[in-house]
Amino acid sequence: MPASLRARAEAGERLIGVLLRMPGEELVEMASVAGFDFVLVDAEHGPADVIALRQHIAVAAIHDVPVIVRVGEDDPGAILRALDQGAQGILAPHLDSAAEAAAVVAASHYPPLGARGFATYSRAGRFGETDPLAHRDWFLANTLVLGMIESPAAVAVAEEIAATPGLDGIMIGPADLAAASGPHDLPLAEATAVVNAAIARAGALRMDIVGTTEAAAAAFADGAQLVVYNLASSLMAHLRGLTAPRI
């Protein structure tokens, strides 16, 4: 097997992906053919279910492109199903404490690191054809566990969240963080700097969401190891641009 996404990120590679909402199976394949390092499938805000999720993961696998799944808030069952279908990682939204981060880690890993239910007859276990111990050891070593900081309360304890054992990295949710912030909270730019400094001190991975190639380059230069484009935003900007000739 090729090196996992987690292994590549920890080795210092700059990895770039796309965030897309299901259903968007053909977009998964287009992103894979275009050469993106990973696909982040949005099962939090996307309308499709686990059957569509499985189809998206299987299409990406044809091209050896790993998938991260953004699950719903506080949903260990969704974490289990995403990993059983072959996702290499999960992104858990709205982590407001180290305890919540630890619960995500527990749901994402097999014992002894966590409490994920063990099965090899799923797609991730090649329908029972993989060696159980090899299957367990590979996922223990390679499952990428990411969390999102999206509130002023989370910013205030970013150090503790980032230092949670087993939490590999953090992505800031800028839209939610801005929406949740009031006049007495840190401005978005300052809150972002606080969180990014906490990530760096913890030695954790950082994933930034961006809308342009210039923003992606700036994120990498500032210390992000993973950068993901909001594909809906990028596509809408492109589609709006296509209407320019009628002006």
URBELHU-V221268 format. One record per residue. N is the residue number from 1. RES is the residue in three letters. PHI is phi in whole degrees, -180 to 180 (* if undefined). D_FIRST is the distance of its C-alpha to the first C-alpha in Angstrom with 2 decimals. Layout:
# URBELHU-V221268
n=(N,N)
res=(RES,RES)
phi=(PHI,PHI)
d_first=(D_FIRST,D_FIRST)
This chain:
# URBELHU-V221268
n=(1,2,3,4,5,6,7,8,9,10,11,12,13,14,15,16,17,18,19,20,21,22,23,24,25,26,27,28,29,30,31,32,33,34,35,36,37,38,39,40,41,42,43,44,45,46,47,48,49,50,51,52,53,54,55,56,57,58,59,60,61,62,63,64,65,66,67,68,69,70,71,72,73,74,75,76,77,78,79,80,81,82,83,84,85,86,87,88,89,90,91,92,93,94,95,96,97,98,99,100,101,102,103,104,105,106,107,108,109,110,111,112,113,114,115,116,117,118,119,120,121,122,123,124,125,126,127,128,129,130,131,132,133,134,135,136,137,138,139,140,141,142,143,144,145,146,147,148,149,150,151,152,153,154,155,156,157,158,159,160,161,162,163,164,165,166,167,168,169,170,171,172,173,174,175,176,177,178,179,180,181,182,183,184,185,186,187,188,189,190,191,192,193,194,195,196,197,198,199,200,201,202,203,204,205,206,207,208,209,210,211,212,213,214,215,216,217,218,219,220,221,222,223,224,225,226,227,228,229,230,231,232,233,234,235,236,237,238,239,240,241,242,243,244,245,246,247)
res=(MET,PRO,ALA,SER,LEU,ARG,ALA,ARG,ALA,GLU,ALA,GLY,GLU,ARG,LEU,ILE,GLY,VAL,LEU,LEU,ARG,MET,PRO,GLY,GLU,GLU,LEU,VAL,GLU,MET,ALA,SER,VAL,ALA,GLY,PHE,ASP,PHE,VAL,LEU,VAL,ASP,ALA,GLU,HIS,GLY,PRO,ALA,ASP,VAL,ILE,ALA,LEU,ARG,GLN,HIS,ILE,ALA,VAL,ALA,ALA,ILE,HIS,ASP,VAL,PRO,VAL,ILE,VAL,ARG,VAL,GLY,GLU,ASP,ASP,PRO,GLY,ALA,ILE,LEU,ARG,ALA,LEU,ASP,GLN,GLY,ALA,GLN,GLY,ILE,LEU,ALA,PRO,HIS,LEU,ASP,SER,ALA,ALA,GLU,ALA,ALA,ALA,VAL,VAL,ALA,ALA,SER,HIS,TYR,PRO,PRO,LEU,GLY,ALA,ARG,GLY,PHE,ALA,THR,TYR,SER,ARG,ALA,GLY,ARG,PHE,GLY,GLU,THR,ASP,PRO,LEU,ALA,HIS,ARG,ASP,TRP,PHE,LEU,ALA,ASN,THR,LEU,VAL,LEU,GLY,MET,ILE,GLU,SER,PRO,ALA,ALA,VAL,ALA,VAL,ALA,GLU,GLU,ILE,ALA,ALA,THR,PRO,GLY,LEU,ASP,GLY,ILE,MET,ILE,GLY,PRO,ALA,ASP,LEU,ALA,ALA,ALA,SER,GLY,PRO,HIS,ASP,LEU,PRO,LEU,ALA,GLU,ALA,THR,ALA,VAL,VAL,ASN,ALA,ALA,ILE,ALA,ARG,ALA,GLY,ALA,LEU,ARG,MET,ASP,ILE,VAL,GLY,THR,THR,GLU,ALA,ALA,ALA,ALA,ALA,PHE,ALA,ASP,GLY,ALA,GLN,LEU,VAL,VAL,TYR,ASN,LEU,ALA,SER,SER,LEU,MET,ALA,HIS,LEU,ARG,GLY,LEU,THR,ALA,PRO,ARG,ILE)
phi=(*,-67,-58,-70,-62,-62,-62,-66,-65,-69,-80,99,-67,-90,-117,-127,-140,-129,-97,-136,-99,-73,-80,-162,-58,-69,-67,-59,-69,-63,-63,-66,-65,-71,105,-68,-78,-159,-121,-106,-91,-91,-101,-88,-98,-72,-88,-90,-108,-68,-67,-64,-60,-58,-64,-66,-65,-66,-64,-62,-65,-57,-102,58,-106,-73,-119,-106,-116,-84,-91,-76,-68,52,-133,-63,-64,-67,-62,-58,-66,-64,-71,-64,-86,109,-63,-88,-162,-131,-124,-101,-82,56,-85,-111,-158,-65,-64,-67,-64,-64,-66,-65,-60,-62,-72,-93,-119,-68,-58,-89,-78,-149,-132,-61,-63,-96,-157,-111,-89,-82,-60,-64,-98,53,58,93,-90,-90,-68,-58,-68,-65,-62,-61,-67,-65,-70,-62,-85,-125,-67,-96,-112,-120,-129,-115,-102,-140,-149,-59,-62,-71,-59,-65,-119,-58,-59,-67,-63,-63,-90,-62,-58,91,-85,-76,-169,-137,-123,-79,-97,-64,-67,-67,-64,-65,-67,-84,-89,-108,-65,-97,-94,-62,-59,-56,-63,-70,-62,-61,-64,-61,-67,-63,-66,-66,-61,-63,-65,-79,71,-90,-77,-123,-118,-110,-101,-136,-122,-137,-66,-65,-67,-64,-63,-66,-64,-61,-63,-89,120,-70,-96,-127,-129,-130,-84,-76,-65,-61,-64,-65,-67,-65,-63,-66,-65,-62,-63,-67,-85,-59,-60,-80,-76)
d_first=(0.00,3.80,6.47,8.13,11.50,13.41,12.09,12.85,16.17,17.16,16.58,19.18,17.61,19.83,18.02,19.95,19.83,22.30,24.02,25.14,27.11,26.63,27.54,25.91,23.29,24.13,23.96,20.34,19.64,22.05,20.49,17.06,18.81,20.83,17.93,17.83,15.04,15.39,17.87,20.18,21.77,25.24,26.16,29.04,31.24,29.69,31.66,29.06,27.94,24.89,24.90,24.59,21.95,19.79,20.45,19.52,16.12,15.47,16.70,14.50,11.35,12.68,12.39,9.00,11.52,11.50,14.84,17.31,20.30,23.76,25.49,29.23,31.25,31.38,29.32,27.17,27.00,25.35,22.75,22.01,21.87,19.61,16.96,17.51,16.84,13.35,14.43,12.59,16.06,19.77,22.79,26.01,29.26,32.65,32.03,35.53,35.27,33.18,33.82,32.26,29.20,28.97,29.23,26.25,24.18,25.49,24.61,21.00,20.07,20.41,23.14,24.07,23.13,24.21,25.54,22.93,23.64,21.29,20.12,17.40,19.14,18.09,15.50,13.14,13.74,13.34,17.13,17.68,15.54,13.21,14.82,16.75,16.55,12.81,12.63,15.36,14.12,10.73,12.87,15.60,13.66,11.83,14.28,16.20,19.88,22.27,25.96,28.71,32.12,34.60,38.04,40.63,40.38,36.72,37.56,40.17,37.69,34.72,34.71,34.34,31.67,29.53,29.95,28.85,26.53,23.07,23.73,21.27,23.23,25.99,26.95,30.66,31.90,34.73,36.41,36.72,37.71,40.40,41.65,41.91,43.72,47.49,50.11,49.90,46.13,44.40,43.93,40.39,39.90,41.16,39.13,35.97,36.86,37.49,34.12,32.21,34.17,33.30,29.56,29.89,31.99,29.53,26.65,24.76,22.64,24.74,24.00,26.87,27.78,29.58,31.38,31.65,29.92,32.64,31.87,28.16,29.09,31.58,29.14,26.74,29.83,31.01,27.97,25.53,21.83,20.96,23.33,23.57,26.13,28.31,27.85,31.05,33.07,31.68,32.31,35.77,36.70,35.70,37.62,40.64,40.58,40.75,44.08,45.67,47.35,49.76,51.27)
